[in-house]
């Protein structure tokens, strides 16, 4: 008898069924798992949000809500429970309120607020990691990881100061520019990944510039816009050359980001091949377009870009299947960007992971991106 049938027959079995934690994960013989999400409480409605989007059903005559899904056994993602239409993620680690983590799941992911951004807010989600989820070999705590050096760069392009955090093993190395600095450091754990890969001899030493972008202007600036190009070429990289010894020719530097940051990274590499020889884009927002333009503007623009030796790493989660502006999904727009770059002659490494638009996948695949774009040609 299945879990829902057992609870239907006897709701008193709740304690026994949930004793080992939630959700209940039952491996199947076909390489998938039956995952049963359960929540108990009074609500008008209950739904699963973020990595998985679905409605829970109330067990008649009880306060028990349930959802059973068959999912790939290698899935890793995050989720939370919501009882209203507000898209905001839970602000605390508590298991109550209109939006909250799964109180029966002790595995939680914290998204801390950036201390240099007054508009930023912390968030929480529950972690779902099925038995076949890929290993994360480069995320271990590095032997000599340090907090990084904070810097402030005044930007005329963006109309204000921009906070930077610098990680460098020395001077004169190529630069890796990473957007969304605080989450990149604290959630993606890129400093640890870089140090572990470097110590293992898998990538060359890189000076990393983490660029903090205020939440209230993030979407305006973290896009394929002239202000971003001017910031990179006229402000950030000249500053890096002066203060960090970064090279400004030969396309030896790298640029990386996720979501809107992935869009900006590809834009930067296409616009400035003399500065950036490679871009890492994780679930890039290639659906984006300037006001008045059709969706996927940058993908169309690729056809007009002169061919260069720039290398690209693109990935996307197979669960990123919700319609975006224009009607396509993230998977579809990412594949079209991949195809456009390859048709223009660019070197593109492509990956589709079993997950959604979430940091717990990007923290693993970032290492894959680094290995791909720094490998000997």
Secondary structure, DSSP 8 states (H G I E B T S, - for coil): --HHHHHHH-GGGHHHHHTT-SSEEEE-TTSEEEEEEEEES--S--EEEESS-EE-EE-TTSSEEEEEEEEETT-EEEEEEESSS----BSSS-S-SSEE--TT---EEEE---TT-TT---EEEEEEE-TT----TT-S--TT----EEEEEEETTTTEEEEEEEE-SSSS--EEEEESHHHHHHTS-HHHHHHHHHHTTSS---EEEEE---GGGHHHHSSS-HHHHHHIIIIIHHHHHHHH----STT-EEEEEETHHHHHHHHHHHH-TTTEEEEEEES--TT---TTS-S-HHHHHGGGS-----EEEEEEETT--S--TTS--HHHHHHHHHHHHHHTT-EEEEEEESS-SSHHHHHHHHHHHHHHHHS--
